[in-house]
Amino acid sequence: MCGITAAVGADDAVSRLLTGLENLEYRGYDSAGVAVANGNGVEVIKREGQVDELVDLLSSASVGGHVGLGHTRWSTHGPPTNANAHPHTDCSGELAVVHNGIIENHAELRDRLRGAGHTFTSDTDTEVVPHLVEEYLADGAGVEAAFRRAVADLSGSYAIALVHEDEDAVYATRQGSPLVFGVDEGTDPQSASPGATYYLASDVPAFLEFTDDVVYLEDGDVVRVAPDGYDITDPEGTAVERPVESVEWSPDDVEKGTFDHYMRKEIDEQPTAIAQAVRGRAEDGRVAFESLSDGAFADVERVQFVACGTSYHAALYGAQLLRDRGIPARVFLASEYATTAPPADDGTILVGVTQSGETADTLAALRRGRSEGLRTMAVTNVVGSTAARECDETVFIRAGPEIGVAATKTFSSQVVTLTLLAERIRRDVVGSHSETAPELLDALSELPSAVGSTLADSSAESVAERYGDSDAYFFIGRGTAHPVALEGALKLKEISYEHAEGFPAGELKHGPLALVTPNTPVFAVATGAHTEKLLGSIEEVSARGAPVIAVAPRSEQAVAEAADDVLWVPDSHPELVGLLANVQLQLLSYHTATLLDRPVDKPRNLAKSVTVE
Ligand code: AGP
């Protein structure tokens, strides 16, 4: 999705903006640009393509200044072209605007502005904003008032930032799209430029190497940032207090280090991520979350989950564990829930599972639930995210920043957190943890080392090579292995562009079996539960000549013997084996994609954080 950056007060705003854009590349984009206000008007440099290409363009343009905006565009309205790239300007070129989100009433506004004599140069919804501001300036308003009046005309979701040639400042606002504000007060007198520098961005990693002090802006906030300070007001202009918070993520967390890809680094980080998710939450045989008091779930009669993509698969895993503990739980694709919500009542808790906390579909589903009076909870990775701020309660998965578009460590951290949550809900509702809790909590404490040995001993690379020339790839599993099969297929198709599908093993014979041939390998995920039935499914596909690759713990000898190849995982609690199997499937996807020379961290057409519905 689009990425916004702004830098105010830096000696060389352009270099800060470019760093920000590079750090936001993981969000997915197809064009990039910057605008700088430097006392000689507003200079805009932008183009379709990668940030590297923008850098080349800038090297021959000698653009400088202390105040500027940057943008990476992920096309929604109009194809990726130079003209559609942001920033967008008004007719006079006195001001420039960047935007993330969708302006729903853009067609109507465009008609109105065209009627008033404005000339449009792009297909974007965004371009109405600079022309609206221009219109209000012509009406006699100052820059701030014109910006506020323009924003008041918009409906939809947006984070917007603006520079005007008459002011050494950036104006910005948000409504339903992420925008964070970084504060570096520059108090170090030894520094070459001891003044304050401020940043605006769609996500904290954009400016994390410059400051870890962040203000999480709220919907409706309008911020004016100048080199000598900033103020934050509501849409009517009344000052609002927003605390400056320090983020715990370090700049190293958002660097690739010695790895070729963020995805590979993040796969490797899973032992640490899992340990962080469990830390302090499973002591003396009791599950406790820092944010939830004892008895917090006593009135819960059922759990509804909403999520998208990988988070949806993690939610399916968590719902299975809840049902196994006697708690009714169902999972809904957030985009469906937002439009066709199922019946719910006072005993329902609506849980949004979202790594970023900014996925528009998930936010819309949670808002729908809230509007009907449901209690809402966010299970998210990002402190200060919209989901965390809007829900009644939040549980953080503590995975650390995930940059690769393909979610890896956050799936594992979500599953671990939801495993703990299932036990925690069960204790409040039933009065005790499940019978399996002692073994499960022991296995959770061993899980980081089990993931470590899965990574160290994996033969996923040679399996990827062996089956690299297949027509399609199928993944099957039962129980908690079913979401793992779905996730294995999603990961493979997402980064390798190979056709892949996941099925509940029992459903194969009801249709998908027609697709199975000797050139469609089938990955069978075994957890130690439902083994006989999984063996039946393996026989069904073997009889059609399909190679079978078991993803199984050592104790599943029968499954291994029925398969042509095995991706082994360590024995663990049956409810956690699926997570270990998923690590093998992440590696399989990674190696398949690298063998095909795919851009693993930035797959085509995809964005890390999907902030439009
Ligand atoms: C995962 O690899 C995908 N990139 C995608 O499916 C993602 O999980 C989905 O967009 C949900 O994101 P969220 O967890 O940030 O809400």
Residues whose N, C-alpha, C, O or C-beta is under 5 A from the ligand:
A	BS01	AGP	C308 G309 T310 S311 V353 T354 Q355 S356 G357 T359 V405 A406 A407 A607 K608 V610
